Amino acid sequence: MFGFGTRMNQVFASRWKAVTWSIGILLTAYCTVPMADQARQHEAAKAAHVKAAHKSPWAKD
């Protein structure tokens, strides 16, 4: 079809190949999707950075 990787009919020809393929898919999803806590921390850090970025260094405190 696309010329790279293994074909789907070859992946599921064996149970072990199907298991290793599915583990690879799950591992990819686990490594790429951030956890909810990390997403909240990232948003809070971004909001703090935006507030700090707009503060004038020449303004009197």
Steps between C-alpha positions, in 0.01 A plus 500: 500500500742772617825307459637525855455298819311176516169436335194451719434149371857406598471656845196295591625177344634405844363569845841605628544747217156644580591528869830676428329734253230591752759554775683738268180695433416522872855602589493773236170633637630486859816690412337770289186596695578719805348421836232734634728629778774585252254681277374710792855583609592596145198730471576661837864553404397649167254737672766608750747557219252713307432716807871538571581574137271806494654664807706803411856491635495879524186526711540591867383231738 
